[in-house]
Amino acid sequence: MKIDFLLIGQGIAGTALGYRLKQAGKIIRIIDQPSGNQSSRVAAGLFNPITGRKMVKTWFADFLFPEIIPFYKDLEKLTGESFFHEKPIYRPFLTIEEQNEWMGHSAEEGFQLYLDSIFTESQSEKLCDSFGGVMLKKSGWLEINIFLDAMQKYFSEELIQEYFSEDELKREGDLWVYKGIKAKSLIFCNGLGAMKSSFFEYLPFAPVKGEILELKQDFCPDYIVNRGVFRVYLGNGIHRVGSTYSKHDLEIGATEEAKNEILTKLNGLVDLPVNEIISHKTGIRPATRDRKPFLGKHPKAKSVYIFDGFGAKGVSLVPYFSKIMRDYLLGNTSISKEVDIARYFNYI
Ligand SMILES: Cc1cc2nc3c(=O)[nH]c(=O)nc-3n(C[C@H](O)[C@H](O)[C@H](O)COP(=O)(O)OP(=O)(O)OC[C@H]3O[C@@H](n4cnc5c(N)ncnc54)[C@H](O)[C@@H]3O)c2cc1C
C-alpha cells in the first residue's frame, strides 16, 4: 500500500492535520495508540482570546480566532455530531482598580473584538464578584472526546489503533516502510510521544501536568466563569473545573494537593458548596520551552515532519496551524520562523 502521509498520533493535532490533508485529496494513514498520555482526552477544551494573569490578548489571537469557529462547525456538519460550544467567559474583578483598568481596555481597538460587556455590579449572589466583571466573547469550549470519537469514524479507512514503534520503520528508496505501509512522508503529531522519537528527542519540550475535576454544584449559568480556575457547565448539574499546572510532578495520576487547590480556588469564585465530585483526571500537556508550537521538517532525515507542541492551547491553535502545515506540506507556503523547528537546528 503506497500512501502520501503517515501520521503518528490522533489527538487534536493529528486529527486536524489528517482532516486537512484528506480534504486536499492526499492518501493518509494515522497510527494512534488509544492509551497512555492523551492530553486531548483530558483537556477542558476551552478557547479564550484573553488569557493569563495579566489578561492580555493571547499570542497570535487575530490569526487564530477567525479560524476556530468555521473549522469546528464544518467538522460538526461533516460528522453529524455536536461538540462545539460558543460561550462567553465571565471574569470577576477583584478590585475597583481592576474594574477601572478594564474600562480603559474597552476603548482599545485590539480588545473590542473580544469584549462583550463590562459589569460594575455583581451578576449573581452565588458568585464572588462584588466589583462586577468582564464578559468576553469569541470564546467557548470543545467537547474533545466527542470530537475525537466522531473524527475516528471519519477516519475509519485511515486509522490504525496501535503503538507506532520506530524499530519497525525502514527506509526503502524514497519511501518509509512501516508494517507494509509505504509512505512518502512521516508526520509526528504524537504530543509528548515525540520526546521518545529518535527523530525529535532533541527538541526542547517542557511538559506540564494538569489536573481537572468534574463535580456537581448548583448555579448553572449560560457562561463560563474564569478566575484562578475555570468552571464550565456541562449539563445535568455537572461542571468541569480546573486546571492545575505543574512542571515538577510529571507522574500520571491524581493528587490530593491538586484537588484541594482546585476546590479552594473554586470556593473563591462561587459561593456554594460542592455537592459531589464525579471525576478527577490528569494529563500532561505537550508544551515547549518557548511556548510556541513545533512545526516543520526534520533537518537531516528525509521527509520526516512534526506538528506538535501545542501546550495548553491546542483547541485554539490547531485550526489555524493545521492549515499552515498542510500548505507547507503541499509546497504552497513557508512556515513562520516563530513556530518552525528550524529555530532549534543547532540543538541536533
Ligand atoms: C488538565 C488539562 C486541561 C487542558 N485544558 C485545555 C483547554 O481548556 N484548552 C486547550 O486548548 N487545551 C487544553 N489542554 C491542552 C491540550 O490537551 C493540548 O494542547 C492538546 O490536547 C495537545 O494535542 P496533541 O494532539 O498534540 O497531543 P495528545 O492529545 O497527547 O495526542 C497525542 C496522541 O498520540 C498518541 N501517541 C503518542 N505516541 C504514540 C506512538 N508511539 N504510537 C501511537 N500513538 C502515539 C497518543 O496516544 C495520543 O493519542 C489541557 C490539557 C490538560 C492536561
The ligand as an SDF file (V2000), in Angstrom:
LIG
                    3D

 53 58  0  0  0  0  0  0  0  0999 V2000
   -5.8170   19.0980   32.5260 C   0  0  0  0  0  0  0  0  0  0  0  0
   -5.6550   19.6880   31.1530 C   0  0  0  0  0  0  0  0  0  0  0  0
   -6.5030   20.6990   30.7500 C   0  0  0  0  0  0  0  0  0  0  0  0
   -6.3640   21.2560   29.4780 C   0  0  0  0  0  0  0  0  0  0  0  0
   -7.2490   22.2170   29.0960 N   0  0  0  0  0  0  0  0  0  0  0  0
   -7.1580   22.7420   27.8510 C   0  0  0  0  0  0  0  0  0  0  0  0
   -8.0940   23.7110   27.4050 C   0  0  0  0  0  0  0  0  0  0  0  0
   -9.0270   24.0800   28.1290 O   0  0  0  0  0  0  0  0  0  0  0  0
   -7.9500   24.2010   26.1490 N   0  0  0  0  0  0  0  0  0  0  0  0
   -6.9390   23.8010   25.3100 C   0  0  0  0  0  0  0  0  0  0  0  0
   -6.8560   24.2870   24.1840 O   0  0  0  0  0  0  0  0  0  0  0  0
   -6.0390   22.8720   25.7040 N   0  0  0  0  0  0  0  0  0  0  0  0
   -6.1150   22.3530   26.9530 C   0  0  0  0  0  0  0  0  0  0  0  0
   -5.2110   21.4280   27.3470 N   0  0  0  0  0  0  0  0  0  0  0  0
   -4.0780   21.1330   26.4570 C   0  0  0  0  0  0  0  0  0  0  0  0
   -4.4780   20.2030   25.3230 C   0  0  0  0  0  0  0  0  0  0  0  0
   -4.8120   18.9870   25.8910 O   0  0  0  0  0  0  0  0  0  0  0  0
   -3.3270   20.0800   24.3240 C   0  0  0  0  0  0  0  0  0  0  0  0
   -2.9920   21.3350   23.7850 O   0  0  0  0  0  0  0  0  0  0  0  0
   -3.6970   19.1730   23.1360 C   0  0  0  0  0  0  0  0  0  0  0  0
   -4.5710   18.1840   23.5310 O   0  0  0  0  0  0  0  0  0  0  0  0
   -2.4870   18.5550   22.5080 C   0  0  0  0  0  0  0  0  0  0  0  0
   -2.9340   17.6850   21.5000 O   0  0  0  0  0  0  0  0  0  0  0  0
   -1.9660   16.7180   20.7260 P   0  0  0  0  0  0  0  0  0  0  0  0
   -2.7660   16.0330   19.6790 O   0  0  0  0  0  0  0  0  0  0  0  0
   -0.7530   17.4600   20.3040 O   0  0  0  0  0  0  0  0  0  0  0  0
   -1.4450   15.6680   21.8330 O   0  0  0  0  0  0  0  0  0  0  0  0
   -2.2030   14.4370   22.5200 P   0  0  0  0  0  0  0  0  0  0  0  0
   -3.5990   14.7640   22.8360 O   0  0  0  0  0  0  0  0  0  0  0  0
   -1.3380   13.9910   23.6630 O   0  0  0  0  0  0  0  0  0  0  0  0
   -2.2470   13.3450   21.3950 O   0  0  0  0  0  0  0  0  0  0  0  0
   -1.1310   12.5660   21.0310 C   0  0  0  0  0  0  0  0  0  0  0  0
   -1.6440   11.2250   20.5630 C   0  0  0  0  0  0  0  0  0  0  0  0
   -0.5300   10.4760   20.0590 O   0  0  0  0  0  0  0  0  0  0  0  0
   -0.5930    9.1550   20.5770 C   0  0  0  0  0  0  0  0  0  0  0  0
    0.7580    8.6120   20.5750 N   0  0  0  0  0  0  0  0  0  0  0  0
    1.8620    9.0590   21.2300 C   0  0  0  0  0  0  0  0  0  0  0  0
    2.9300    8.2860   20.9270 N   0  0  0  0  0  0  0  0  0  0  0  0
    2.4730    7.3050   20.0880 C   0  0  0  0  0  0  0  0  0  0  0  0
    3.0780    6.1950   19.4400 C   0  0  0  0  0  0  0  0  0  0  0  0
    4.3960    5.9230   19.5630 N   0  0  0  0  0  0  0  0  0  0  0  0
    2.3010    5.3880   18.6760 N   0  0  0  0  0  0  0  0  0  0  0  0
    0.9790    5.6410   18.5080 C   0  0  0  0  0  0  0  0  0  0  0  0
    0.3640    6.6930   19.0860 N   0  0  0  0  0  0  0  0  0  0  0  0
    1.1020    7.5150   19.8640 C   0  0  0  0  0  0  0  0  0  0  0  0
   -1.1740    9.3300   21.9820 C   0  0  0  0  0  0  0  0  0  0  0  0
   -1.7050    8.1140   22.4600 O   0  0  0  0  0  0  0  0  0  0  0  0
   -2.2490   10.3870   21.6940 C   0  0  0  0  0  0  0  0  0  0  0  0
   -3.4420    9.7940   21.2600 O   0  0  0  0  0  0  0  0  0  0  0  0
   -5.3280   20.8180   28.5980 C   0  0  0  0  0  0  0  0  0  0  0  0
   -4.5030   19.7750   28.9970 C   0  0  0  0  0  0  0  0  0  0  0  0
   -4.6450   19.1990   30.2690 C   0  0  0  0  0  0  0  0  0  0  0  0
   -3.7520   18.0800   30.6600 C   0  0  0  0  0  0  0  0  0  0  0  0
  1  2  1  0
  2  3  1  0
  2 52  2  0
  3  4  2  0
  4  5  1  0
  4 50  1  0
  5  6  2  0
  6  7  1  0
  6 13  1  0
  7  8  2  0
  7  9  1  0
  9 10  1  0
 10 11  2  0
 10 12  1  0
 12 13  2  0
 13 14  1  0
 14 15  1  0
 14 50  1  0
 15 16  1  0
 16 17  1  0
 16 18  1  0
 18 19  1  0
 18 20  1  0
 20 21  1  0
 20 22  1  0
 22 23  1  0
 23 24  1  0
 24 25  2  0
 24 26  1  0
 24 27  1  0
 27 28  1  0
 28 29  2  0
 28 30  1  0
 28 31  1  0
 31 32  1  0
 32 33  1  0
 33 34  1  0
 33 48  1  0
 34 35  1  0
 35 36  1  0
 35 46  1  0
 36 37  1  0
 36 45  1  0
 37 38  2  0
 38 39  1  0
 39 40  1  0
 39 45  2  0
 40 41  1  0
 40 42  2  0
 42 43  1  0
 43 44  2  0
 44 45  1  0
 46 47  1  0
 46 48  1  0
 48 49  1  0
 50 51  2  0
 51 52  1  0
 52 53  1  0
M  END
$$$$
